[in-house]
Amino acid sequence: ARAVGSNGRVIGVDMTPEMVSKARANAEQGGYDNVEFRLGEIEHLPIADGTVDVIISNCVINLSPEKERVFREIARVLKPGGRVAVSDVALLRPLPEDVAADVRAYVGCISGAVLIEEYVGHVQSSGLVDVGVEVRGGEDAMDQDVQDPLYRQMIAKLTAGTRPSDFVASVNVTARKTE
C-alpha cells in the first residue's frame, strides 16, 4: 500500500475466505484504504482484462496444477507494458517418483514444482515478453535444517549421495506484457 502511494491501488487475491478476511482485517487495522482483497483462484483471477500495472507472486504458482493457465491469466489482466515479478520454486531435475507422489512434498511446495525450462516455457507461451530468470541454488529454496520433517523425509527417499537441493531451486522470473 505504501509503495503505490495514495493514488495507487493494490488488489490481493486468495482462494481461501479465511485469508481474505485476515488480510482485510490487517488492512483496516493498518489504516490502508488503497487495498482490496478478493476471493479467487490464480487460474481464474477475479480482475478485469488489461487493468493491472504490476503483478507480484511469491511461492504460489508452483502449487497450481495449471501453471500455463496462471500465466495466461497474468497476461490477460496486465495493462500493455505491465510487468510481473514472481519468486517461486522450480526443479533443476525431475524428482524421484516416490518424492513427486508424496502429498507432504506437495504441501511443502516441492512436488508441485516443474522443471525450470517448463516454467519459463509457460511464461513465454502466455505471450509475455522480456522474460528474465534468476536461478538460485537449491539451498535457497529448501530449508537446510535437518530437523525439518519434510527435509528429513525427502532425504530418506533420495538416492544415496543426493540432497533435496540437488533437485529444487528458487527462481525469480520477470516479464512484461507488450505495449
Buried (B, 14 or more C-beta within 10 A) or exposed (E): BEEEEEEEBBBBBBBEEEBBEEBBEEBEEEEEEBBBBEEBBBBEBEBEEEEBEBBEBEBBBBBBEBBBBBBBBBBBBBBEEBBBBBBBBBBBEEBBEEBBEBEEBBEBBBBBBBBBEEBBBBBEEBBBEEBEBEBEEBBBBBEEEEEBEBBEBBBEBBEEEEBBBBBBBBBEBBBBBEE
